[in-house]
């Protein structure tokens, strides 16, 4: 009886070790996947920020610095680009 119990406990111990190793491998795989996705998102974010800056500059170029109106009419303009959407 004692020998059977010991063998079962030993088998359970090795099963737990094996499951623990498999779990660690999966966690490491997912961590690496997340790291790669994070790098990709960071690169896309930098590209998007550059595109937004370019759009801001283009929009500012359309707005005249001096309004060509007669002195009897006062016109002012204000443009504030959004930093992000």
Secondary structure, DSSP 8 states (H G I E B T S, - for coil): -HHHHHHHHHHHHHHHHHHHHHHHHHHHHHHHHHHHHHHHHHHHHHHHHHHHHHHHHHHHHHS-SS----TTS---------S--
